[in-house]
Amino acid sequence: VDKVGRDRGDIHPDAELIHETVLLFPVALRALVISHAKTGTRPEAATDARPSMAPVYNGRGEIAKIWNENRNIVGCKVRVVQTQEAIDYVQKWYRDWHAALNGMADYFNEKRDLLTSHYPTPVDF
């Protein structure tokens, strides 16, 4: 539909109308919807994601320790693996993608006369 890649012949009018509708989305959302439509995937929902940290390893493959002034181990060095901000960002894109597809499904199901034979179904979370 987007004319990228080899010609696959005639395009169904319903597919063309859906594609034209997607092209009305803001650029970033349009790219997200099209890229997942091409691959038959969905964005990561990250519903179970939590902020996390992991130990840092030294050059010998051991956990890098933190020592106090008395040469006692008081902890280990850590690195941030997943921040709440990153999780929020991923979850926002998933919600935007979900809302866009369900909004289109609702619209075209209300305006069934616009499509010839294929009717979209809502996306479950």
Summary of the structure (lengths in Angstrom):
residues: 125
radius of gyration: 23.5
end to end distance: 26.2
largest distance: 79.4
contacts: 256
relative contact order: 0.16
helix: 42%
strand: 14%
